[in-house]
Amino acid sequence: MVKQHHMELSPRATLITSSCILGFLFLVTWYQFSHETRVIINQTIIEDVSRLKVIFDTINKECGIADFNHEKNYIDFLTVRSFVSSEIGSMNLINPERWRGPYVQDNLTIQSKVYEIVLTKNGYYIVPGTGVRLSNGKIMGKDIIITPTTDLDALVNEKEGLEYKGKSLVAPIVMEKKVLVADITQADE
């Protein structure tokens, strides 16, 4: 008869081994979850910015976007059905009577922050809102600061964090060209 040797672990050794295995599994799960969350954030921003670009292109085509009131404008007015003046939110329209809102049922947000339209050296752009943490850890308004002198086209790349897998996390706003028309009347006599 052959004797089998069983190596039994003490209760303490079993507890330590189990704790190490559970700790390792927790770390793997945490890493996977945080990686997927970062990917989802960028994918959501790309989808939302693309959707907002289509909406603003439609508004410009139908109503003519004249300009915006500020260097930084919150996109929190696309839920409006109708309004009285030529200004909706911080956006000024040439033909406000052609507004076909609401363009969305709820304002688009990422990390509970609305998207923004900011003035740059190259014109107005749709960007993730101030305080949004991008997948690379950079925070809009803190690590990535956009001003009227910022060349956003040069800033859009993977290193700076405004591009993900070849897709931009920002989009330009097309606006009507301003044409100044002077009403010249002569009052001779």
Phi, psi and chi 1 to 4 in degrees:
 res  aa     phi    psi   chi1   chi2   chi3   chi4
   1 MET       -  135.2 -176.1  162.5 -138.1      -
   2 VAL   -97.5  132.3  177.1      -      -      -
   3 LYS   -90.2  134.2  -73.2 -172.7  176.5 -179.4
   4 GLN   -98.7  136.7  -66.6 -177.8  -15.2      -
   5 HIS   -96.7  121.5  -65.9  -75.1      -      -
   6 HIS  -105.8  129.1  -69.3  -75.9      -      -
   7 MET   -98.8  110.2 -173.7  172.3  149.3      -
   8 GLU   -98.7  136.4  -69.5 -171.0   29.5      -
   9 LEU   -90.2  145.8  -63.2  173.8      -      -
  10 SER   -68.8  159.2   69.8      -      -      -
  11 PRO   -56.5  -35.9  -25.4   32.8      -      -
  12 ARG   -67.4  -44.1 -177.7 -179.2  171.7  119.8
  13 ALA   -63.9  -39.1      -      -      -      -
  14 THR   -63.2  -42.2  -56.8      -      -      -
  15 LEU   -63.8  -43.3  179.8   63.0      -      -
  16 ILE   -65.9  -44.5  -69.2  171.3      -      -
  17 THR   -62.2  -46.0  -56.5      -      -      -
  18 SER   -62.4  -41.7  -61.3      -      -      -
  19 SER   -63.5  -41.3  -63.8      -      -      -
  20 CYS   -64.2  -43.9  -72.1      -      -      -
  21 ILE   -63.4  -46.7  -68.6  170.6      -      -
  22 LEU   -63.4  -41.0  -73.0  173.6      -      -
  23 GLY   -61.0  -44.2      -      -      -      -
  24 PHE   -61.8  -46.5  174.8   75.2      -      -
  25 LEU   -61.8  -38.7  -68.8  174.3      -      -
  26 PHE   -62.1  -46.0  172.6   77.0      -      -
  27 LEU   -62.6  -42.3  -71.1  174.7      -      -
  28 VAL   -63.1  -45.1  168.6      -      -      -
  29 THR   -63.4  -44.9  -56.9      -      -      -
  30 TRP   -60.8  -45.0  175.9   78.7      -      -
  31 TYR   -61.7  -46.9  172.4   78.2      -      -
  32 GLN   -61.4  -45.0 -173.7   67.7   23.2      -
  33 PHE   -63.6  -44.9  178.5   73.7      -      -
  34 SER   -67.1  -36.1   64.9      -      -      -
  35 HIS   -65.4  -46.0  175.6   71.4      -      -
  36 GLU   -64.9  -36.8  -72.5  177.4   13.3      -
  37 THR   -62.3  -43.2  -60.3      -      -      -
  38 ARG   -62.9  -41.7  -72.3 -166.8  -54.8  -95.6
  39 VAL   -63.9  -43.5  168.7      -      -      -
  40 ILE   -63.1  -39.4  -70.1  169.6      -      -
  41 ILE   -58.9  -50.8  -71.9  169.0      -      -
  42 ASN   -63.7  -42.0  -80.9   -3.3      -      -
  43 GLN   -63.3  -39.6  -71.0  173.6  -19.1      -
  44 THR   -64.8  -44.5  -59.3      -      -      -
  45 ILE   -61.0  -45.4  -68.2  171.2      -      -
  46 ILE   -59.3  -46.0  -70.4  166.8      -      -
  47 GLU   -64.7  -45.5  -69.6  169.0    9.9      -
  48 ASP   -65.2  -44.7  -73.4   -7.9      -      -
  49 VAL   -63.7  -40.4  166.4      -      -      -
  50 SER   -62.6  -43.2  -63.7      -      -      -
  51 ARG   -63.6  -44.9 -176.7  173.8  175.2 -159.2
  52 LEU   -63.7  -37.5  -71.2  167.4      -      -
  53 LYS   -60.3  -45.8  170.4   87.4  172.7  116.9
  54 VAL   -62.1  -42.9  168.6      -      -      -
  55 ILE   -62.4  -47.1  -69.7  168.7      -      -
  56 PHE   -69.8  -32.3  -79.4  100.4      -      -
  57 ASP   -63.2  -40.8  -74.5  -11.8      -      -
  58 THR   -64.4  -46.3  -59.4      -      -      -
  59 ILE   -60.5  -43.5  -68.1  169.6      -      -
  60 ASN   -64.1  -41.3 -173.3   55.2      -      -
  61 LYS   -64.0  -43.3 -177.8  179.3  176.4 -174.0
  62 GLU   -84.5  -40.2  -66.3  174.8   -3.3      -
  63 CYS  -111.1  -22.5  -54.6      -      -      -
  64 GLY    73.1  105.1      -      -      -      -
  65 ILE   -81.7  118.0  -60.6  172.2      -      -
  66 ALA   -80.3  -52.5      -      -      -      -
  67 ASP  -174.4 -175.0   63.0    5.6      -      -
  68 PHE  -123.5  152.3  -66.5   88.9      -      -
  69 ASN   -74.5  -26.6  -68.2  -19.6      -      -
  70 HIS  -129.8  169.9  -47.1  -72.3      -      -
  71 GLU   -73.4  -28.9  -67.3  173.7   -0.1      -
  72 LYS  -128.3  120.5  179.8  170.6   83.5  169.3
  73 ASN  -126.0  129.1  -53.9  -86.8      -      -
  74 TYR   -78.1  138.0  -61.9  110.4      -      -
  75 ILE   -91.7   80.9  -55.9  176.2      -      -
  76 ASP  -131.0   24.4   60.0   -1.6      -      -
  77 PHE  -124.3    5.1   50.3   83.8      -      -
  78 LEU   -77.8   -5.6  -62.7  175.8      -      -
  79 THR   -88.5   -4.0   57.2      -      -      -
  80 VAL   -77.0  131.9  174.2      -      -      -
  81 ARG   -80.9  -46.5 -178.6  175.9  -50.5  -78.7
  82 SER  -152.6  162.0   63.2      -      -      -
  83 PHE  -153.8  170.9   56.3   99.8      -      -
  84 VAL   -97.7  -44.8  178.5      -      -      -
  85 SER   -90.6 -164.7   69.5      -      -      -
  86 SER   -92.7    2.7   63.8      -      -      -
  87 GLU  -115.1  128.2 -177.2  177.4  -48.9      -
  88 ILE  -126.0  121.9 -179.6  159.6      -      -
  89 GLY    60.9 -127.9      -      -      -      -
  90 SER  -105.3   12.7   58.3      -      -      -
  91 MET  -102.0  133.8 -179.1  171.9   60.7      -
  92 ASN  -105.4  130.6  -64.5  -62.2      -      -
  93 LEU  -111.3  148.9  -59.6  174.7      -      -
  94 ILE   -79.7  -42.1  -64.1  168.0      -      -
  95 ASN  -123.6   73.5  -60.6  -58.5      -      -
  96 PRO   -64.4  -22.7   22.7  -31.6      -      -
  97 GLU   -67.4  -14.1   69.3  -79.1   -2.1      -
  98 ARG   -91.5    4.4  -63.3 -177.6 -174.5  164.8
  99 TRP   -58.8  132.2  178.6  -97.1      -      -
 100 ARG  -120.4   35.0  -58.8  -69.8  176.4 -109.3
 101 GLY   -70.9  169.2      -      -      -      -
 102 PRO   -77.0  144.3   26.5  -30.6      -      -
 103 TYR   -89.4  -19.7  -70.2   91.3      -      -
 104 VAL  -141.7  154.7  -65.5      -      -      -
 105 GLN   -81.5  -35.3  -67.0  -55.2  -49.6      -
 106 ASP  -131.3  143.6  -66.8  -52.0      -      -
 107 ASN   -61.1  134.5  -69.9  -50.2      -      -
 108 LEU   -71.1  132.8  -62.3  178.5      -      -
 109 THR  -136.3  158.9   61.2      -      -      -
 110 ILE  -135.8  128.8 -174.8   77.6      -      -
 111 GLN    53.7   40.6  -61.4  171.0   -2.2      -
 112 SER    64.0   20.6  -59.4      -      -      -
 113 LYS  -121.8  133.8  -66.0  169.8  179.8   54.7
 114 VAL   -72.4  154.7  -66.4      -      -      -
 115 TYR   -71.0  163.6  -71.9   83.5      -      -
 116 GLU  -131.1  157.7  -61.7  172.6   -1.8      -
 117 ILE  -112.2  121.3  -63.5  171.0      -      -
 118 VAL  -119.9  147.2  -65.0      -      -      -
 119 LEU   -85.3  130.4  177.3   61.1      -      -
 120 THR  -128.2  178.1   72.0      -      -      -
 121 LYS   -58.3  -29.3  177.2 -180.0  178.7 -179.1
 122 ASN   -98.2    5.9  -47.5   88.7      -      -
 123 GLY   117.6 -165.3      -      -      -      -
 124 TYR   -88.4  142.1  -75.8   97.1      -      -
 125 TYR  -133.5  147.0  -81.6   78.3      -      -
 126 ILE   -84.9  127.8  -59.1  165.1      -      -
 127 VAL  -137.9  159.4  -58.9      -      -      -
 128 PRO   -61.3  148.2  -19.3   29.7      -      -
 129 GLY   -66.7  160.2      -      -      -      -
 130 THR   -57.8  130.7  -58.9      -      -      -
 131 GLY    97.8   -9.1      -      -      -      -
 132 VAL   -72.6  129.6  170.5      -      -      -
 133 ARG   -92.5  116.9 -179.3 -178.4  -64.8  -87.1
 134 LEU   -76.5  169.6  -56.5  176.2      -      -
 135 SER   -63.5  -23.0   67.9      -      -      -
 136 ASN   -86.5    4.2   64.0   -4.8      -      -
 137 GLY    92.7  -10.7      -      -      -      -
 138 LYS   -74.0  144.7  -68.3 -172.7  177.7 -176.4
 139 ILE  -110.6  129.0  -60.5  172.2      -      -
 140 MET   -63.6  132.4  -64.2  -63.8  -64.1      -
 141 GLY    89.1  -14.0      -      -      -      -
 142 LYS  -116.7  -59.9 -179.4  179.9  176.5 -171.7
 143 ASP   -88.8  -31.9  -58.0  -47.5      -      -
 144 ILE  -117.7  104.5  -60.1  174.4      -      -
 145 ILE  -109.7  123.1  -60.4  170.0      -      -
 146 ILE  -110.7  124.9  -59.0  171.0      -      -
 147 THR  -126.0  174.1   67.9      -      -      -
 148 PRO   -62.5  -14.5  -27.3   36.2      -      -
 149 THR   -99.4   -1.3   59.9      -      -      -
 150 THR   -72.8  130.9  -58.4      -      -      -
 151 ASP   -89.0   89.2 -176.9   -5.8      -      -
 152 LEU   -65.3  -33.1 -160.3   56.7      -      -
 153 ASP   -59.6  -38.7  -69.0  -23.6      -      -
 154 ALA   -74.7  -25.2      -      -      -      -
 155 LEU   -82.0  -18.0 -166.5   63.0      -      -
 156 VAL   -81.1   97.1  175.3      -      -      -
 157 ASN  -161.0  167.7   58.5   54.2      -      -
 158 GLU   -60.4  -40.7  -66.3  -92.0   -6.7      -
 159 LYS   -62.1  -42.2 -178.9 -179.4  176.3 -166.4
 160 GLU   -79.2  -18.8  -63.0  -58.0  -35.6      -
 161 GLY    98.0    4.1      -      -      -      -
 162 LEU  -102.6   19.1  -67.2  176.2      -      -
 163 GLU  -143.9  145.3 -178.0 -179.8   88.0      -
 164 TYR  -139.8  117.2  178.8   70.0      -      -
 165 LYS    51.5   44.8  -67.5 -171.8  176.9 -178.1
 166 GLY    81.6    0.5      -      -      -      -
 167 LYS  -112.2  136.5  -65.3 -174.1  179.0 -177.6
 168 SER   -77.6  143.6 -179.4      -      -      -
 169 LEU   -93.4    6.4  -58.1  179.3      -      -
 170 VAL  -134.1  163.4  -57.8      -      -      -
 171 ALA  -148.3  141.6      -      -      -      -
 172 PRO   -73.9  151.9   26.7  -31.8      -      -
 173 ILE  -100.4  124.3  -63.8  -86.6      -      -
 174 VAL   -86.4  131.3  175.9      -      -      -
 175 MET  -128.4  158.5  -62.9  172.7   34.1      -
 176 GLU   -67.0  142.5  -69.8  -63.5  -46.8      -
 177 LYS   -73.3  133.7  -56.7  -88.9 -171.3  -90.2
 178 LYS   -75.6  129.6  -73.8 -171.0  176.6 -178.9
 179 VAL  -119.9  120.1  178.3      -      -      -
 180 LEU   -87.6  125.6  -62.2  176.5      -      -
 181 VAL  -117.2  120.6  178.1      -      -      -
 182 ALA   -98.5  133.7      -      -      -      -
 183 ASP   -94.8   97.0 -177.3    9.1      -      -
 184 ILE   -97.9  116.9  -57.7  174.0      -      -
 185 THR  -123.7  137.9   56.7      -      -      -
 186 GLN   -98.8  132.0  -66.6 -175.7  -15.9      -
 187 ALA  -112.3   66.8      -      -      -      -
 188 ASP   -86.9  118.1  -64.8  -23.5      -      -
 189 GLU   111.3      -  -63.0  178.3   43.0      -
